[in-house]
Structures are given as structure tokens and as C-alpha cells.
Amino acid sequence: MVSRNVGFKIPGAIAFCLAVLGYFFYKDNLRKESKSMEEKNVTISFSGKIDSMYRDYSNHGVTVLMLNNKKRLEFNMYEYSRFQKNDSIVKHKNEDSIHVYRNGTIKSYKY
């Protein structure tokens, strides 16, 4: 009769199963979170002229726009080059795009 050393195989198998289950729960939660963010973004509306803009490096380089009506908008760090001071920016409720008006031209970006 041959003895088998299964002492390390059982905890390894249990750890692997837990990791796989954790991954699927994380993936499902991520999907639900992105849907709720999309719903939140659709209900937001704003408009105004960009008074100032800067990057908030204490908050992961977030692009912050201050409008002339004292409203503060935050975008991810990659959006900084899309905006300039004195641009007019509009987002209507129930739309998923932002319209930027600059020198008679209109540019639309997905929000």
C-alpha cells in the first residue's frame, strides 16, 4: 500500500476554488456598478462657460472644470486636453454626450 501525501493538495484545491468564486462575484459586482454609473450619468445635466480648469493631483489627476455659474465638474485625467478656458459646455438630461462650443464649432463627446 502506497501512502499519498495529500496534506498540501487539499488546501491548495480549496484556495483555488475560493479564488475562482471570488473572481466571479467580483466580475458580477463590477457589471452592476457600471450600470448604476451609466444611469447616474444620464440623469445629470449642466451648462455654462468654463471659467477655470485644473488637475487635482491629490485625487488621481482628476480634471476639474469651474463654470461661470460656480458649478464644479470633474472628469477623468485624460479629458484635460478636450477643454479650454472660455469654452461653453452643455449636457442635457437623458443624453449621454457632452457638447463643447468653441469659436463657432461644436464638438460632442460621450459622457
C-alpha contacts under 8 A as a table, 3 or more apart, distances in Angstrom:
res1	aa1	res2	aa2	distance
5	N	8	F	7.50
6	V	9	K	5.05
6	V	10	I	6.31
7	G	10	I	6.21
7	G	11	P	7.43
8	F	11	P	5.77
8	F	12	G	6.21
9	K	12	G	5.09
9	K	13	A	6.06
10	I	13	A	5.12
10	I	14	I	6.20
11	P	14	I	5.01
11	P	15	A	6.04
12	G	15	A	5.08
12	G	16	F	6.12
13	A	16	F	5.07
13	A	17	C	6.22
14	I	17	C	5.17
14	I	18	L	6.20
15	A	18	L	5.12
15	A	19	A	6.13
16	F	19	A	5.09
16	F	20	V	6.27
17	C	20	V	5.16
17	C	21	L	6.20
18	L	21	L	5.11
18	L	22	G	5.99
19	A	22	G	5.05
19	A	23	Y	6.16
20	V	23	Y	5.15
20	V	24	F	6.50
21	L	24	F	5.30
21	L	25	F	6.32
22	G	25	F	5.19
22	G	26	Y	6.08
23	Y	26	Y	5.10
23	Y	27	K	6.10
24	F	27	K	5.06
24	F	28	D	6.15
25	F	28	D	5.18
25	F	29	N	6.13
26	Y	29	N	5.12
26	Y	30	L	6.06
27	K	30	L	5.10
27	K	31	R	6.32
28	D	31	R	5.20
28	D	32	K	6.44
29	N	32	K	5.17
29	N	33	E	6.16
30	L	33	E	5.09
30	L	34	S	6.25
31	R	34	S	5.33
31	R	35	K	6.47
32	K	35	K	5.27
32	K	36	S	6.41
33	E	36	S	5.21
33	E	37	M	6.28
34	S	37	M	5.05
34	S	38	E	6.24
35	K	38	E	5.11
35	K	39	E	6.30
36	S	39	E	5.09
36	S	40	K	6.17
37	M	40	K	5.01
37	M	41	N	6.11
38	E	41	N	5.11
38	E	42	V	6.33
39	E	42	V	5.32
39	E	43	T	6.70
40	K	43	T	5.49
40	K	44	I	6.78
41	N	44	I	5.46
41	N	96	D	7.17
41	N	111	Y	7.20
42	V	45	S	8.00
42	V	93	K	6.17
42	V	94	N	4.89
42	V	95	E	5.70
42	V	96	D	5.63
43	T	93	K	5.25
43	T	94	N	5.63
43	T	95	E	7.97
44	I	91	K	7.63
44	I	92	H	7.44
44	I	93	K	5.62
44	I	94	N	7.71
45	S	90	V	7.70
45	S	91	K	5.15
45	S	92	H	4.89
45	S	93	K	4.79
46	F	89	I	7.86
46	F	90	V	5.81
46	F	91	K	5.29
46	F	92	H	6.71
47	S	88	S	7.41
47	S	89	I	5.48
47	S	90	V	4.21
47	S	91	K	6.24
48	G	67	L	5.61
48	G	68	N	6.19
48	G	69	N	6.55
48	G	88	S	5.66
48	G	89	I	5.62
48	G	90	V	6.66
49	K	67	L	5.32
49	K	68	N	5.49
49	K	69	N	7.89
49	K	86	N	5.72
49	K	87	D	5.66
49	K	88	S	4.26
49	K	89	I	6.17
50	I	53	M	7.32
50	I	65	L	6.46
50	I	66	M	5.95
50	I	67	L	4.48
50	I	68	N	6.23
50	I	84	Q	7.36
50	I	85	K	5.33
50	I	86	N	5.01
50	I	87	D	5.49
50	I	88	S	6.20
50	I	89	I	7.23
51	D	65	L	7.56
51	D	66	M	5.55
51	D	67	L	4.99
51	D	68	N	5.24
51	D	85	K	6.03
51	D	86	N	6.17
52	S	65	L	6.04
52	S	66	M	5.20
52	S	67	L	7.01
52	S	85	K	5.93
53	M	63	T	7.20
53	M	64	V	5.57
53	M	65	L	4.49
53	M	66	M	6.05
53	M	84	Q	7.83
53	M	85	K	7.00
54	Y	63	T	5.95
54	Y	64	V	5.43
54	Y	65	L	6.80
55	R	61	G	5.37
55	R	62	V	5.47
55	R	63	T	4.56
55	R	64	V	5.90
55	R	77	M	7.29
55	R	80	Y	7.73
56	D	59	N	5.47
56	D	60	H	6.95
56	D	61	G	4.97
56	D	62	V	5.18
56	D	63	T	6.38
56	D	64	V	6.79
57	Y	60	H	5.29
57	Y	61	G	4.08
57	Y	62	V	6.71
58	S	61	G	6.82
59	N	62	V	5.93
60	H	77	M	7.58
61	G	76	N	7.37
61	G	77	M	5.21
62	V	74	E	6.44
62	V	75	F	5.88
62	V	76	N	4.95
62	V	77	M	4.67
63	T	74	E	5.65
63	T	75	F	5.02
63	T	76	N	5.77
63	T	77	M	5.23
63	T	78	Y	7.90
63	T	79	E	6.82
63	T	80	Y	5.68
64	V	72	R	6.85
64	V	73	L	5.68
64	V	74	E	4.64
64	V	75	F	6.46
65	L	72	R	5.77
65	L	73	L	5.08
65	L	74	E	6.40
66	M	70	K	6.23
66	M	71	K	5.91
66	M	72	R	4.76
66	M	73	L	6.50
67	L	70	K	5.33
67	L	71	K	5.28
67	L	72	R	6.43
67	L	73	L	7.90
68	N	71	K	7.28
75	F	79	E	6.37
75	F	80	Y	7.92
76	N	79	E	5.88
76	N	80	Y	7.85
77	M	80	Y	6.05
78	Y	81	S	7.25
79	E	82	R	5.52
79	E	83	F	7.45
80	Y	83	F	6.07
81	S	84	Q	7.56
83	F	87	D	6.87
83	F	100	V	7.80
84	Q	87	D	5.74
86	N	102	R	7.88
87	D	100	V	6.56
87	D	101	Y	5.79
87	D	102	R	5.25
88	S	100	V	5.71
88	S	101	Y	4.98
88	S	102	R	6.74
89	I	98	I	6.99
89	I	99	H	5.75
89	I	100	V	4.61
89	I	101	Y	6.32
90	V	98	I	5.84
90	V	99	H	5.21
90	V	100	V	6.58
91	K	95	E	7.17
91	K	96	D	7.93
91	K	97	S	6.51
91	K	98	I	4.82
91	K	99	H	6.38
92	H	95	E	5.74
92	H	98	I	7.86
96	D	110	K	5.90
96	D	111	Y	5.41
97	S	108	S	6.31
97	S	109	Y	5.34
97	S	110	K	4.23
97	S	111	Y	4.93
98	I	108	S	5.45
98	I	109	Y	5.16
98	I	110	K	6.19
98	I	111	Y	5.98
99	H	106	I	6.52
99	H	107	K	5.68
99	H	108	S	4.43
99	H	109	Y	6.55
100	V	106	I	5.62
100	V	107	K	5.14
100	V	108	S	6.20
101	Y	104	G	6.59
101	Y	105	T	5.73
101	Y	106	I	4.63
101	Y	107	K	6.57
102	R	105	T	5.35
102	R	106	I	6.49
